[in-house]
Amino acid sequence: MPEGDTVWLVAKRLDDALSGDVLTRSDFRVPQLATTDLVGRRVLETRPRGKHILTRVEGGLTLHTHLRMDGMWHLHRPGARWTGGPDWQVRVVLSTSEWDAIGYRMPVLELVETERESDVVGHLGPDLLDPSFDRDEAVRRLLADPAHEIGQALLDQSNLAGIGNMYKAEALFVGKVSPWTPVGEVAEVGALVDVARRWLDRNKVHASQSTTGDPRNEHWVYGRAGKPCLRCGT
């Protein structure tokens, strides 16, 4: 599953491409939204929330998507060949005069009232990539269950949102903490949070991820086994 920095970058690219423009096409290829038509509505913004993506449109509606393991958004100019997979894997198409945004294999795809976004993301803890990230609240939530293994606690998105397996493992390695250590026995829980947040923030604007400061040999994280990188498509 992509880490929070990957989701942040996907949301930024959607925001840059679509926001401010009117939808000329909306095609939902899932039963619950099959008759939904957003044509004529202006895209207001796309924002990440942890590993969730919220695309807000005129009329008080938000398209909530989550990539999980297989989901992917691709952007193409109108008329260009779509390259994210076969057409039968497309779950949603949002088009403006400038861009086609194609959602492939999207496991979470739902339309909610913008004022009720908390129904789908309200359970999340503080977002590590939010400029107003509440470190004290994140640490408080982690310490609330001192018997919980620290590895699992860091992955629990209701404690803090955005950490995946990679940043969990790297933060624990740097902190010299076993993932099976109870949270209550970790000397510096806040330090682990700081390390993960620093790496997420450093990598969020790059097509590849690095926890060493040298990204040259780390592109394989998202482009292994001959498959295109989920972050940059190469």
GIGITA-V142498 format. One record per residue. RES is the residue in one letter. SS is DSSP state (@ for helix, = for strand, . for the rest). OMEGA is omega as a letter, one per 20 degrees, with the letter a starting at -180 (NA if undefined). Layout:
BEGIN
res;ss;omega
RES;SS;OMEGA
RES;SS;OMEGA
END
This chain:
BEGIN
res;ss;omega
M;.;a
P;.;r
E;.;a
G;@;r
D;@;r
T;@;r
V;@;r
W;@;a
L;@;r
V;@;r
A;@;r
K;@;a
R;@;r
L;@;a
D;@;a
D;@;a
A;@;a
L;@;a
S;.;a
G;.;a
D;.;a
V;=;r
L;.;r
T;.;r
R;=;r
S;=;a
D;=;r
F;=;a
R;.;r
V;.;a
P;@;a
Q;@;a
L;@;a
A;.;a
T;.;a
T;.;a
D;.;r
L;.;a
V;.;r
G;.;r
R;.;r
R;=;r
V;=;a
L;=;a
E;=;r
T;=;a
R;=;r
P;=;r
R;=;a
G;.;r
K;.;r
H;=;r
I;=;a
L;=;r
T;=;a
R;=;r
V;=;r
E;.;r
G;.;r
G;.;a
L;=;r
T;=;r
L;=;a
H;=;r
T;=;r
H;=;a
L;.;a
R;.;a
M;.;a
D;.;a
G;.;a
M;=;r
W;=;r
H;=;r
L;=;r
H;=;r
R;.;r
P;.;r
G;.;r
A;.;r
R;.;r
W;.;a
T;.;a
G;.;a
G;.;r
P;.;a
D;@;a
W;@;r
Q;@;r
V;=;r
R;=;r
V;=;r
V;=;r
L;=;a
S;=;r
T;.;r
S;.;a
E;.;a
W;.;r
D;=;r
A;=;a
I;=;r
G;=;a
Y;=;r
R;.;a
M;.;a
P;.;r
V;=;a
L;=;a
E;=;r
L;=;a
V;=;r
E;=;a
T;@;a
E;@;r
R;@;r
E;.;a
S;@;r
D;@;a
V;@;a
V;@;a
G;.;a
H;.;a
L;.;r
G;.;r
P;=;a
D;=;a
L;.;a
L;.;r
D;.;r
P;.;r
S;.;a
F;.;a
D;.;a
R;@;a
D;@;r
E;@;r
A;@;r
V;@;r
R;@;a
R;@;r
L;@;a
L;@;a
A;.;r
D;.;a
P;.;a
A;.;a
H;.;r
E;=;a
I;@;r
G;@;r
Q;@;a
A;@;r
L;@;r
L;@;a
D;.;a
Q;.;r
S;.;r
N;.;r
L;=;a
A;=;r
G;.;a
I;.;r
G;.;a
N;@;a
M;@;a
Y;@;r
K;@;a
A;@;a
E;@;a
A;@;r
L;@;r
F;@;a
V;@;r
G;@;a
K;.;a
V;.;r
S;.;r
P;.;a
W;.;r
T;.;r
P;=;a
V;@;a
G;@;r
E;@;r
V;.;a
A;.;a
E;.;r
V;@;a
G;@;r
A;@;r
L;@;r
V;@;a
D;@;a
V;@;a
A;@;a
R;@;a
R;@;r
W;@;r
L;@;a
D;@;a
R;@;a
N;@;a
K;.;a
V;.;a
H;.;r
A;.;r
S;.;a
Q;.;r
S;.;r
T;.;a
T;.;a
G;.;r
D;.;a
P;@;a
R;@;a
N;@;a
E;.;r
H;.;a
W;@;a
V;@;a
Y;@;a
G;@;a
R;@;r
A;@;r
G;@;a
K;.;a
P;.;r
C;.;a
L;.;a
R;.;a
C;.;r
G;.;a
T;.;NA
END
